[in-house]
Amino acid sequence: MKAAQISITGGPDVLRMVDLPDPIPGAGDILIRQAAIGLNFIDTYRRTGLYPVPLPAVLGSEGAGIVEAVGADVTRFKLGDRAAYAGGLGAYAEKVAMPADRAVALPATVDARVAAASMLKGMTAEFLTRIWPVGAGDAVLVHAAAGGVGGILTQWLKHLGVTVIATVGTEAKAQIARTNGCDQVIMADDPDIAGEVRGFTGGKGVKVVYDSVGKDTFEASLASLGKRGLLVSFGNASGPVPPVAPLRLSQAGSLFITRPTLFDYIATTEELDRSATALFGVVGSGAVRIEIGQEWPLADVAEAHKALEARRTTGATLLIP
């Protein structure tokens, strides 16, 4: 099978197409022939070495397709079933083998391409909406609101009745954020994001900031929070956040900071199924639309990485084997 592999860490050009043996599913495993593969920022962190992985490595953590083989003791899937997954490594390939209890069956209402575009990002949005209770009357700030996670998260928050303030990098992305229901849109290069946020909230600040950008937005995120607010730092698109003294949180209004990862929220099969079911529910109902902004052939994965890191993508990005 064809796969995109790295043998050293570095820029996008370290990604190389290689021929590898087809995976053989062991006991409890399934083999999926992939219809589509999701591209995510975590892939770039692993490629650069920010998140170390054993080398050589086939990157990628999200995809969907048809079950082509099942190992012994598998009762969760049968041949020909449609399946999707998020997590681990090895998605940048024509086929992938994995434990059956870490994949989910696709309902008829969800296309495989939509699933590949939304499993990792959609379940991330799902757990973010419940990491801190929010609902009608609450205001939040979402950075990179027109991105893969941001676009899903803002729609989901609006579905819950939340007031959403967004930051985006371009006017085109501002229009996407508005289409997704954002109540206020701020350009990411605005030198006083926190001032804009406080102006919109009558000086109170927001209950939660969802920050996937990292270093460049950290100070504005803290300054945008109201008393006892929560900063959810879940990405490093601009680089990792520097250390922060706990006393700063007290001085700024008894704030909270968390640095969560999806996989601690879908650690069991039951949690995985619950999160995926919630995602498929809002997608199937039309409450959340999955925007597939662009597609690349798997062979052009390096170009896809370049576009993602340059923030030239909108919505989700797919790689097609």
C-alpha positions, 0 to 999 in steps of 0.5 A, a space after each residue: 500500500 502507499 503511505 506518507 511517512 517521515 524518517 526525520 522531523 522537520 518541515 513539510 518536505 520530510 514527508 515522503 511517499 513510500 510502499 509498505 506491506 498491507 497491515 494484517 489485523 490481529 485479534 480484536 483488530 479491524 482493517 479499514 480501506 480508507 476513503 478519506 483521511 483528515 488533516 489536523 494541526 496535531 500532525 504538524 506538531 508530530 512532524 516537527 518533533 514538538 510532539 515526539 513519535 517513534 521514527 520512522 512514522 506514518 502520521 495522521 490520526 483520523 479517517 474513514 472507510 470500509 472494513 476490509 478484514 476483521 481479526 479474531 474475536 471481533 464482534 463490533 464490526 463485520 466485513 463491508 461495514 463503514 467505520 471511522 476513527 480518531 486517534 493513534 498514528 498511521 492514517 496517512 495510508 491507503 489502509 489502516 489496522 486498529 483495535 475494533 473498540 477504538 473505531 465507530 460505526 458510521 450511521 447512514 446519515 453521515 458520509 465517509 468524507 464528512 466523518 473523516 473531516 470531523 471525527 477528531 475535530 468534531 469530538 474535540 468540539 464535543 468535549 470542549 462544549 462540556 469541559 466547562 458548563 456553558 449555555 444561554 446567557 454565557 459569552 465565550 471567545 473562540 480563537 481561529 473560529 473559521 478553522 477545522 475545530 473552530 468552525 465546528 465548535 462555534 456552531 455547536 456553541 450557538 446550538 447551545 444558545 451561547 454568545 460567541 465572540 470570534 477571532 479570525 485571520 482574514 476578512 474571508 474567514 470573518 464571513 465564515 465565522 458570521 455564517 456559523 453564527 458568531 455574534 462578534 468577529 475580531 481580526 486576529 491582528 487587532 492589538 487590543 482583542 481583550 478590549 474589544 471583548 470587554 467592550 462587547 460584554 459590557 466590561 465583564 469579559 467572557 466565561 470561557 476562552 477556547 484557544 488553539 493558537 497558543 503563544 500569540 494569543 495567550 495574553 489576550 486570552 487571559 485578559 478577556 476572561 471575566 472573574 473565575 473564567 476558564 482558559 482552555 488552551 488546546 493547541 499550539 498553532 503559533 508555538 507553545 505557551 510560556 510558563 505562567 505563575 499561578 499568582 497571575 491567575 489570582 490577580 486576574 480574577 481567580 482564573 482557571 487554565 486547563 490544557 486538555 487533550 481529546 484522548 483523555 475524554 474518549 479513553 474508554 470505548 463507552 466514552 468514545 461511542 458517547 462522543 461520536 454519537 453526540 457528534 453524529 447527532 448534531 451533524 445528522 440534524 443539521 445543527 452543525 455543518 461540516 465544511 470541507 474547505 479543501 482536498 489534496 491527493 495523499 501524494 501531495 500531503 506536504 503541500 497540504 501541511 504547508 497550507 495548514 501551517 500558513 493558515 491558508 485553509 478554512 474548515 476541514 482538510 481531506 487527504 484522498 488516498 
